[in-house]
């Protein structure tokens, strides 16, 4: 991940030092401290009649991979709203959140630390149409899904299947 070199408040060069129990960048001129926190993301495990909604990623990381719709929570937005918004933007579909499957910590080479909230969504009847940063979208029989490309997604999917078969 790229690091800030200059203070975003006063443009003075940042220094790295021991601040509040960690190595952090800070500004010696205006006392700005660059806290680096995980970014919150939402992931949609959407099902309709034993089919799972997959999108083909149009952006890095893992461009071209078939996987679950996902995205960042925007300022002022609840995780649930972000989940349904990403669903609509990437696939044109709507649905109802049934359950939070899990919360995962991910170290992304592109974005740094992420916290992923993975939701099970019951999809309303319809056909997916790829939009936003999805290159394609499809409903795929659950039995045909073997790898969703990300450890956290696979873990959530396996957990979901195991719970469903109990
Ligand atoms: Zn400053």
Boltz pocket constraint, residues with backbone or C-beta under 6 A from the ligand:
constraints:
  - pocket:
      binder: B
      contacts: [[A, 7], [A, 8], [A, 9], [A, 10], [A, 11], [A, 12], [A, 27], [A, 28], [A, 29], [A, 30], [A, 31], [A, 32]]
      max_distance: 6.0
